[in-house]
Amino acid sequence: MTVPVGGPPLALTTTLARLRALAAERRLDVDEILDAVSLSERTGVPVEVTAALLRGEEFADPTPEETRETVRRRAAFLYAVSRDPQGQPYTVAEIAAAIGADPRWVGRLVSGGRPPHLRHCAEFAAFFGRDLSFLTDTPAQALNRALWPAVESLNYRSGDLMADLTNQYGLVSISTRGRALTRTQETLLLGMITGILSSEVAR
């Protein structure tokens, strides 16, 4: 689920406190939700920085150069982990054609080199289904954005989310490709689906 532009309304410390309280209330494994490795893989924030933020450590606001470095690092990360519908890596040429950029600029960006300007960065992020904020967020903002869907999921208070989904939207099953879900994963997934379907109906 994509968090809308503008991001979650709470600070990271508040989000973490809310998540821990909700997980305890529902007797879920909060360590599974706040797994530093998994969150790092979703955000592009280094594992050690993610772990420090989860412990409550704070970092100074980035300098302009550090922000540019974040853009370069996250762009390279996004390119490295993304795959097309056939499971193949995207090529520099197809990304460049899709966003109207010079292939040399895209090549420098995805290799972690210094981009000459940021004009196409929003289009680059959108190509992968992300907002520009994915490239520009501070580590705390990126982590907060990644955790916010879990807060929204756990805010659904029904004792039987699958029954709610069946009754309200006609959803009768979820495919996990043969992978068993833990109770925590199932609760978060069903809550996210409920939120997505609810927003669609409200439109």
C-alpha positions, -999 to +999 in steps of 0.1 A: +000+000+000+014+034-009+012+061+017-002+093+001+021+122-007+026+142+025+032+110+045+021+099+079+007+125+102+028+114+132+065+117+141+085+085+141+087+084+179+050+086+181+045+061+153+068+036+171+050+041+205+016+037+188+027+005+170+041-010+202+009-002+221-013-017+193+008-048+190+006-054+227-032-049+227-036-074+199-010-098+213+011-096+182+049-099+178+061-063+176+097-075+168+083-090+136+068-056+127+099-037+136+124-059+119+154-037+110+165-059+081+130-061+065+125-024+069+159-016+054+150-037+024+118-018+019+132+017+024+168+017+013+179+030+047+210+011+059+203-016+084+224-001+111+207+033+107+173+016+107+182-003+139+194+029+156+161+047+147+141+018+161+160+021+193+150+058+195+183+073+185+181+107+166+201+121+138+209+157+128+191+172+099+210+164+067+231+189+048+223+196+012+252+174+001+239+146+023+204+150+008+219+147-027+238+116-016+206+101-002+189+107-036+218+089-054+219+060-030+181+054-030+179+057-067+205+030-071+188+009-045+154+012-062+168+002-095+187-027-080+157-043-062+130-036-088+118-061-115+095-060-145+063-081-147+084-110-161+108-108-131+137-093-151+156-061-142+146-030-160+171-016-185+184+019-185+171+024-220+135+015-212+135+037-180+150+066-200+124+062-227+095+060-202+105+092-183+118+112-212+154+114-199+188+110-214+199+073-210+233+086-199+217+105-170+197+074-160+228+053-162+247+077-139+218+078-115+212+041-111+250+034-108+251+058-078+269+085-097+262+122-092+231+132-113+236+165-131+202+177-120+171+165-102+146+174-130+137+138-138+139+123-103+102+125-097+095+107-130+122+082-121+106+074-088+071+073-104+083+047-129+088+023-100+055+033-084+070+056-058+068+092-048+097+115-050+098+114-012+112+078-015+144+094-028+145+125-007+132+114+028+155+115+057+161+081+073+135+088+100+109+100+074+115+070+052+111+046+082+080+064+094+065+062+060+072+025+058+057+018+092+025+039+089+005+013+069+011-011+099-004+015+122-034+019+099-038-019+097-037-024+134-063+004+139-089-019+125-105-034+156-126-062+143-119-096+158-123-113+124-110-092+096-114-119+070-151-121+079-154-084+075-137-086+041-160-114+030-192-096+042-184-061+029-163-067-003-168-104-013-132-113-008-130-150+000-094-159-001-058-145-003-030-161-022+003-161-004+020-183-031+022-213-007+039-193+021+023-196+055+017-163+073+022-157+110-007-142+130+011-109+129+016-109+092-020-120+086-034-093+107-013-066+090-021-079+055-058-081+061-059-046+077-040-032+047-065-048+023-094-034+043-079+000+041-073-002+004-108-015-003-124+011+020-107+040+002-118+026-032-154+024-021-153+059-007-142+074-040 
